[in-house]
Amino acid sequence: MVMTNRSLVTADDLSNGEIEALFSLADEMSA
């Protein structure tokens, strides 16, 4: 998993489900 925007979004800002959804979307866009 690529964490390109890790510095912009923290676990404190979003729930785990939202974080996984964002990373899944990012993975699809970069594929």
HTML snippet that shows the backbone in 3Dmol.js (N, CA, C, O; Angstrom):
<script src="https://3Dmol.org/build/3Dmol-min.js"></script>
<div id="view" style="width:600px;height:400px;position:relative"></div>
<script>
const pdb = `
ATOM      1  N   MET A   1       0.842  -1.203   0.000  1.00  0.00           N
ATOM      2  CA  MET A   1       0.000   0.000   0.000  1.00  0.00           C
ATOM      3  C   MET A   1       0.876   1.251   0.000  1.00  0.00           C
ATOM      4  O   MET A   1       1.813   1.364   0.791  1.00  0.00           O
ATOM      5  N   VAL A   2       0.568   2.169  -0.875  1.00  0.00           N
ATOM      6  CA  VAL A   2       1.352   3.401  -0.975  1.00  0.00           C
ATOM      7  C   VAL A   2       0.707   4.485  -0.117  1.00  0.00           C
ATOM      8  O   VAL A   2      -0.485   4.763  -0.247  1.00  0.00           O
ATOM      9  N   MET A   3       1.497   5.091   0.755  1.00  0.00           N
ATOM     10  CA  MET A   3       0.977   6.126   1.643  1.00  0.00           C
ATOM     11  C   MET A   3       1.452   7.503   1.187  1.00  0.00           C
ATOM     12  O   MET A   3       2.204   8.167   1.901  1.00  0.00           O
ATOM     13  N   THR A   4       1.024   7.930   0.016  1.00  0.00           N
ATOM     14  CA  THR A   4       1.533   9.170  -0.556  1.00  0.00           C
ATOM     15  C   THR A   4       1.085  10.397   0.231  1.00  0.00           C
ATOM     16  O   THR A   4       1.850  11.352   0.364  1.00  0.00           O
ATOM     17  N   ASN A   5      -0.137  10.386   0.753  1.00  0.00           N
ATOM     18  CA  ASN A   5      -0.656  11.565   1.447  1.00  0.00           C
ATOM     19  C   ASN A   5      -0.738  11.364   2.957  1.00  0.00           C
ATOM     20  O   ASN A   5      -1.582  11.959   3.627  1.00  0.00           O
ATOM     21  N   ARG A   6       0.143  10.523   3.481  1.00  0.00           N
ATOM     22  CA  ARG A   6       0.093  10.208   4.910  1.00  0.00           C
ATOM     23  C   ARG A   6       0.224  11.453   5.777  1.00  0.00           C
ATOM     24  O   ARG A   6      -0.387  11.527   6.843  1.00  0.00           O
ATOM     25  N   SER A   7       1.008  12.427   5.339  1.00  0.00           N
ATOM     26  CA  SER A   7       1.235  13.616   6.150  1.00  0.00           C
ATOM     27  C   SER A   7       0.008  14.527   6.161  1.00  0.00           C
ATOM     28  O   SER A   7      -0.118  15.387   7.034  1.00  0.00           O
ATOM     29  N   LEU A   8      -0.897  14.344   5.196  1.00  0.00           N
ATOM     30  CA  LEU A   8      -2.068  15.215   5.108  1.00  0.00           C
ATOM     31  C   LEU A   8      -3.260  14.662   5.881  1.00  0.00           C
ATOM     32  O   LEU A   8      -4.106  15.419   6.356  1.00  0.00           O
ATOM     33  N   VAL A   9      -3.322  13.345   6.002  1.00  0.00           N
ATOM     34  CA  VAL A   9      -4.448  12.720   6.698  1.00  0.00           C
ATOM     35  C   VAL A   9      -3.931  11.814   7.798  1.00  0.00           C
ATOM     36  O   VAL A   9      -3.111  10.930   7.549  1.00  0.00           O
ATOM     37  N   THR A  10      -4.410  12.031   9.020  1.00  0.00           N
ATOM     38  CA  THR A  10      -3.950  11.216  10.138  1.00  0.00           C
ATOM     39  C   THR A  10      -5.083  10.353  10.669  1.00  0.00           C
ATOM     40  O   THR A  10      -6.254  10.622  10.399  1.00  0.00           O
ATOM     41  N   ALA A  11      -4.739   9.323  11.419  1.00  0.00           N
ATOM     42  CA  ALA A  11      -5.738   8.425  11.993  1.00  0.00           C
ATOM     43  C   ALA A  11      -6.643   9.187  12.964  1.00  0.00           C
ATOM     44  O   ALA A  11      -7.766   8.757  13.226  1.00  0.00           O
ATOM     45  N   ASP A  12      -6.166  10.312  13.498  1.00  0.00           N
ATOM     46  CA  ASP A  12      -6.975  11.092  14.434  1.00  0.00           C
ATOM     47  C   ASP A  12      -8.099  11.824  13.713  1.00  0.00           C
ATOM     48  O   ASP A  12      -9.128  12.139  14.310  1.00  0.00           O
ATOM     49  N   ASP A  13      -7.896  12.093  12.419  1.00  0.00           N
ATOM     50  CA  ASP A  13      -8.884  12.853  11.654  1.00  0.00           C
ATOM     51  C   ASP A  13     -10.001  11.972  11.110  1.00  0.00           C
ATOM     52  O   ASP A  13     -11.145  12.413  10.995  1.00  0.00           O
ATOM     53  N   LEU A  14      -9.670  10.729  10.775  1.00  0.00           N
ATOM     54  CA  LEU A  14     -10.649   9.843  10.152  1.00  0.00           C
ATOM     55  C   LEU A  14     -10.727   8.512  10.868  1.00  0.00           C
ATOM     56  O   LEU A  14      -9.783   8.099  11.541  1.00  0.00           O
ATOM     57  N   SER A  15     -11.850   7.850  10.720  1.00  0.00           N
ATOM     58  CA  SER A  15     -11.980   6.506  11.275  1.00  0.00           C
ATOM     59  C   SER A  15     -11.219   5.542  10.386  1.00  0.00           C
ATOM     60  O   SER A  15     -10.902   5.868   9.242  1.00  0.00           O
ATOM     61  N   ASN A  16     -10.923   4.356  10.904  1.00  0.00           N
ATOM     62  CA  ASN A  16     -10.172   3.372  10.130  1.00  0.00           C
ATOM     63  C   ASN A  16     -10.883   3.038   8.831  1.00  0.00           C
ATOM     64  O   ASN A  16     -10.233   2.871   7.799  1.00  0.00           O
ATOM     65  N   GLY A  17     -12.196   2.940   8.863  1.00  0.00           N
ATOM     66  CA  GLY A  17     -12.963   2.619   7.666  1.00  0.00           C
ATOM     67  C   GLY A  17     -12.805   3.690   6.606  1.00  0.00           C
ATOM     68  O   GLY A  17     -12.658   3.376   5.424  1.00  0.00           O
ATOM     69  N   GLU A  18     -12.832   4.960   7.017  1.00  0.00           N
ATOM     70  CA  GLU A  18     -12.687   6.048   6.058  1.00  0.00           C
ATOM     71  C   GLU A  18     -11.291   6.063   5.467  1.00  0.00           C
ATOM     72  O   GLU A  18     -11.120   6.310   4.273  1.00  0.00           O
ATOM     73  N   ILE A  19     -10.282   5.797   6.308  1.00  0.00           N
ATOM     74  CA  ILE A  19      -8.901   5.761   5.827  1.00  0.00           C
ATOM     75  C   ILE A  19      -8.738   4.656   4.790  1.00  0.00           C
ATOM     76  O   ILE A  19      -8.126   4.867   3.743  1.00  0.00           O
ATOM     77  N   GLU A  20      -9.284   3.480   5.081  1.00  0.00           N
ATOM     78  CA  GLU A  20      -9.158   2.369   4.135  1.00  0.00           C
ATOM     79  C   GLU A  20      -9.873   2.692   2.836  1.00  0.00           C
ATOM     80  O   GLU A  20      -9.396   2.326   1.761  1.00  0.00           O
ATOM     81  N   ALA A  21     -11.016   3.374   2.916  1.00  0.00           N
ATOM     82  CA  ALA A  21     -11.761   3.742   1.717  1.00  0.00           C
ATOM     83  C   ALA A  21     -10.949   4.718   0.874  1.00  0.00           C
ATOM     84  O   ALA A  21     -10.909   4.603  -0.351  1.00  0.00           O
ATOM     85  N   LEU A  22     -10.301   5.683   1.534  1.00  0.00           N
ATOM     86  CA  LEU A  22      -9.491   6.658   0.803  1.00  0.00           C
ATOM     87  C   LEU A  22      -8.317   5.987   0.118  1.00  0.00           C
ATOM     88  O   LEU A  22      -8.025   6.278  -1.042  1.00  0.00           O
ATOM     89  N   PHE A  23      -7.638   5.089   0.825  1.00  0.00           N
ATOM     90  CA  PHE A  23      -6.484   4.412   0.236  1.00  0.00           C
ATOM     91  C   PHE A  23      -6.913   3.492  -0.893  1.00  0.00           C
ATOM     92  O   PHE A  23      -6.202   3.357  -1.889  1.00  0.00           O
ATOM     93  N   SER A  24      -8.077   2.855  -0.748  1.00  0.00           N
ATOM     94  CA  SER A  24      -8.573   1.985  -1.817  1.00  0.00           C
ATOM     95  C   SER A  24      -8.849   2.820  -3.061  1.00  0.00           C
ATOM     96  O   SER A  24      -8.528   2.406  -4.175  1.00  0.00           O
ATOM     97  N   LEU A  25      -9.446   4.001  -2.871  1.00  0.00           N
ATOM     98  CA  LEU A  25      -9.737   4.883  -3.996  1.00  0.00           C
ATOM     99  C   LEU A  25      -8.443   5.360  -4.636  1.00  0.00           C
ATOM    100  O   LEU A  25      -8.329   5.387  -5.861  1.00  0.00           O
ATOM    101  N   ALA A  26      -7.473   5.734  -3.821  1.00  0.00           N
ATOM    102  CA  ALA A  26      -6.184   6.197  -4.340  1.00  0.00           C
ATOM    103  C   ALA A  26      -5.489   5.089  -5.121  1.00  0.00           C
ATOM    104  O   ALA A  26      -4.883   5.347  -6.161  1.00  0.00           O
ATOM    105  N   ASP A  27      -5.575   3.854  -4.622  1.00  0.00           N
ATOM    106  CA  ASP A  27      -4.957   2.726  -5.321  1.00  0.00           C
ATOM    107  C   ASP A  27      -5.611   2.527  -6.682  1.00  0.00           C
ATOM    108  O   ASP A  27      -4.924   2.237  -7.662  1.00  0.00           O
ATOM    109  N   GLU A  28      -6.936   2.681  -6.752  1.00  0.00           N
ATOM    110  CA  GLU A  28      -7.640   2.502  -8.022  1.00  0.00           C
ATOM    111  C   GLU A  28      -7.253   3.604  -9.002  1.00  0.00           C
ATOM    112  O   GLU A  28      -7.080   3.337 -10.192  1.00  0.00           O
ATOM    113  N   MET A  29      -7.114   4.831  -8.523  1.00  0.00           N
ATOM    114  CA  MET A  29      -6.784   5.960  -9.390  1.00  0.00           C
ATOM    115  C   MET A  29      -5.355   5.862  -9.911  1.00  0.00           C
ATOM    116  O   MET A  29      -5.070   6.301 -11.025  1.00  0.00           O
ATOM    117  N   SER A  30      -4.462   5.293  -9.121  1.00  0.00           N
ATOM    118  CA  SER A  30      -3.054   5.215  -9.529  1.00  0.00           C
ATOM    119  C   SER A  30      -2.757   3.945 -10.311  1.00  0.00           C
ATOM    120  O   SER A  30      -1.663   3.795 -10.856  1.00  0.00           O
ATOM    121  N   ALA A  31      -3.714   3.033 -10.371  1.00  0.00           N
ATOM    122  CA  ALA A  31      -3.487   1.759 -11.071  1.00  0.00           C
ATOM    123  C   ALA A  31      -3.500   1.965 -12.584  1.00  0.00           C
ATOM    124  O   ALA A  31      -3.327   1.008 -13.338  1.00  0.00           O
TER     125      ALA A  31
END
`;
const viewer = $3Dmol.createViewer("view");
viewer.addModel(pdb, "pdb");
viewer.setStyle({}, {cartoon: {color: "spectrum"}});
viewer.zoomTo();
viewer.render();
</script>
